[in-house]
Amino acid sequence: MELEKAIPLVLKKYRKAAGLSQEQLALESGLDRTYISFLERGHRKPTIHTLFRLCSALNVQPSVFIQEVEKIIENSSDTSIN
């Protein structure tokens, strides 16, 4: 799986796990709700600054978020090789 597809999956996973709507996450992170929607659909790519703001709002360490993205990419690469 590509990075552009993995980041939206992880973002949505952590948002739902936190029990937040896109609007609530937007308020907590200081971002616009439509921007959150664009990120989750892969229409926008977050900057490192944005990623840190989102992780702070989600109470997730940025390193944990990135590791989750890496895992998804690695797992999809493993299955595409076989």
C-alpha positions in Angstrom: 0.0 0.0 0.0 1.2 3.5 -0.8 1.9 6.1 1.9 -0.9 8.3 0.4 -3.4 5.5 1.3 -2.0 4.4 4.6 -2.0 7.8 6.3 -5.8 8.3 5.8 -6.5 4.8 7.1 -4.5 5.4 10.3 -5.9 8.8 10.9 -9.5 7.6 10.6 -8.7 4.6 12.8 -7.3 6.7 15.6 -10.1 9.3 15.3 -12.8 6.6 15.6 -10.9 5.0 18.5 -10.9 8.3 20.3 -14.7 8.5 19.7 -14.4 11.8 17.8 -16.3 13.0 14.8 -14.3 14.9 12.1 -15.8 18.1 13.4 -14.7 17.3 17.0 -11.2 16.5 15.8 -11.1 19.7 13.8 -12.0 21.7 16.9 -9.4 19.8 19.1 -6.6 20.3 16.5 -7.4 23.8 15.3 -8.0 22.6 11.8 -11.0 22.9 9.5 -13.5 20.0 9.3 -13.3 19.9 5.5 -9.5 19.6 5.8 -9.9 16.6 8.1 -12.2 15.1 5.6 -9.8 15.7 2.8 -7.0 14.1 4.8 -9.1 11.0 5.6 -10.0 10.6 1.9 -6.4 11.0 0.8 -7.1 14.3 -1.1 -4.6 16.2 1.0 -1.3 15.2 2.5 -0.5 16.5 6.1 2.6 18.4 6.8 4.7 17.2 9.8 3.3 20.2 11.7 -0.3 19.1 10.9 0.5 15.5 11.8 1.8 16.6 15.2 -1.4 18.7 15.8 -3.6 15.8 14.9 -1.7 13.4 17.1 -1.9 15.8 20.0 -5.7 16.1 19.6 -5.9 12.3 19.4 -3.6 11.7 22.4 -1.3 9.5 20.2 2.4 9.9 20.0 3.5 10.9 16.5 6.0 8.1 16.5 3.2 5.6 17.2 1.1 7.0 14.4 4.0 6.7 11.9 4.8 3.2 13.1 1.2 2.2 12.4 1.5 3.7 8.9 4.8 1.8 8.3 3.2 -1.4 9.5 0.3 -1.1 7.0 2.8 -0.4 4.1 5.0 -3.3 5.1 2.1 -5.7 5.5 0.7 -4.8 2.1 4.1 -5.1 0.5 4.5 -8.6 2.0 1.2 -9.8 0.6 1.9 -8.3 -2.8 5.2 -10.2 -3.1 3.5 -13.6 -2.5 
